[in-house]
Structures are given as structure tokens and as C-alpha cells.
Amino acid sequence: MPDLVDVLDETLGRVRRLIDEHYLIGSRRSGVFAVPSVFIVDDHPLSSLRGTIIVLQDAGFTDDEVIDWLLAFDDELGRSPIDALLAGHKSAVRRVARTLA
């Protein structure tokens, strides 16, 4: 969390709210809570990430599964979902995510 506070230049409370409200998602797989750096663009959470996180969590994905899906190559998208989001293709990403329910 201290690294996120520095990168986002926000208070710890605000960073926790961003996570609680699904603007960011992270994992404790390595023992320490971490958010993939690709989810942060220009020192802010990627704006199209929140809705995608919510769609996947509504489909029953755990936080680790959401992160794995976003970072893995997807045949239908022709790239990873996070790369598609970064390229501005949130509708296509969410359409694929909805089929996973």
C-alpha cells in the first residue's frame, strides 16, 4: 500500500477506497498486497478498469482470477484484455467478460 500511496499521490484512505470501489484490484499472492503496474496510467487507475472488474466479479471471479484474466492472452480479442483496455476497446473487453458468467 505505501507504494500505491506514492504512485497515486493519494492518502492511504483514498487508495483503500479506490480498491474497495473496484477502481483498482490487487492480490496478496506474493504475501504483500500488489496491484499490477499496468493498471495505473499517468499516475491514475485506468478508467475503463472499474466496469470490467465489476463484470468479472459479478460472474464469480476472485480478485486473483480477475487479474489473471486481464493479463492473459485472449483469442477473441487477439491480445490480453488489459492491452485492449489500454487501446480503448472497453466494449469489446466487457462483451467477452460477460460471456464468462
C-alpha positions as CSV (number, residue, x, y, z in Angstrom):
1,M,0.0,0.0,0.0
2,P,2.8,2.5,0.7
3,D,4.0,2.2,-2.9
4,L,0.4,2.8,-4.2
5,V,0.1,5.9,-2.0
6,D,3.3,7.2,-3.5
7,V,2.5,6.4,-7.2
8,L,-1.1,7.7,-7.0
9,D,-0.1,10.6,-4.7
10,E,-3.2,9.9,-2.6
11,T,-3.8,9.3,1.1
12,L,-3.9,5.7,2.3
13,G,-7.6,6.1,3.0
14,R,-8.2,7.2,-0.6
15,V,-6.2,4.3,-2.0
16,R,-8.2,1.8,0.1
17,R,-11.4,3.4,-1.2
18,L,-10.2,3.0,-4.9
19,I,-9.7,-0.7,-4.2
20,D,-12.9,-1.1,-2.2
21,E,-14.9,0.7,-5.0
22,H,-13.2,-1.5,-7.7
23,Y,-11.2,1.2,-9.4
24,L,-8.1,-0.9,-8.8
25,I,-7.6,-4.6,-7.9
26,G,-4.7,-6.3,-6.4
27,S,-3.5,-9.6,-4.9
28,R,-1.6,-11.0,-1.9
29,R,-0.2,-14.0,-3.9
30,S,3.4,-12.9,-3.1
31,G,2.5,-12.2,0.5
32,V,2.4,-8.5,0.0
33,F,-0.6,-6.7,-1.5
34,A,0.3,-5.7,-5.0
35,V,-1.5,-4.0,-7.9
36,P,-0.1,-4.7,-11.4
37,S,1.5,-1.5,-12.6
38,V,-0.2,-1.7,-16.0
39,F,-3.5,-1.0,-14.2
40,I,-2.2,2.5,-13.4
41,V,-1.8,5.1,-16.3
42,D,-0.4,8.5,-15.8
43,D,-0.5,8.1,-12.0
44,H,-4.2,7.2,-12.0
45,P,-6.2,4.0,-12.2
46,L,-7.1,3.0,-15.8
47,S,-10.6,4.5,-16.1
48,S,-12.0,1.5,-18.1
49,L,-10.8,-1.0,-15.5
50,R,-13.6,-0.5,-12.9
51,G,-16.5,-1.7,-15.0
52,T,-14.6,-4.7,-16.2
53,I,-13.6,-5.7,-12.7
54,I,-17.3,-5.4,-11.7
55,V,-18.5,-7.6,-14.6
56,L,-15.9,-10.3,-13.8
57,Q,-16.6,-10.2,-10.0
58,D,-20.4,-10.5,-10.8
59,A,-19.5,-13.6,-12.9
60,G,-18.0,-15.1,-9.7
61,F,-14.3,-14.4,-10.3
62,T,-12.0,-13.9,-7.4
63,D,-9.6,-11.0,-7.3
64,D,-6.7,-13.3,-8.4
65,E,-8.8,-14.7,-11.3
66,V,-9.8,-11.2,-12.4
67,I,-6.1,-10.2,-12.5
68,D,-5.1,-13.4,-14.3
69,W,-7.9,-13.0,-16.9
70,L,-7.0,-9.3,-17.6
71,L,-3.3,-10.1,-18.1
72,A,-3.7,-13.4,-20.1
73,F,-3.9,-13.5,-23.9
74,D,-7.5,-13.8,-25.2
75,D,-8.1,-15.4,-28.6
76,E,-11.3,-13.5,-29.2
77,L,-9.6,-10.1,-28.5
78,G,-6.4,-11.1,-30.2
79,R,-4.4,-9.7,-27.2
80,S,-4.7,-9.6,-23.5
81,P,-7.8,-7.8,-22.1
82,I,-5.7,-5.2,-20.4
83,D,-3.9,-4.4,-23.7
84,A,-7.4,-4.0,-25.3
85,L,-8.5,-1.7,-22.5
86,L,-5.3,0.4,-22.9
87,A,-6.1,0.7,-26.6
88,G,-9.6,2.0,-25.8
89,H,-11.6,-1.1,-26.6
90,K,-13.5,-1.4,-23.3
91,S,-16.8,-2.5,-25.0
92,A,-15.1,-5.5,-26.7
93,V,-13.4,-6.5,-23.4
94,R,-16.7,-6.3,-21.5
95,R,-18.6,-8.2,-24.2
96,V,-16.1,-11.1,-23.8
97,A,-16.1,-10.8,-20.0
98,R,-19.9,-11.1,-20.0
99,T,-19.7,-14.4,-21.8
100,L,-17.7,-15.9,-18.9
101,A,-20.6,-15.8,-16.5
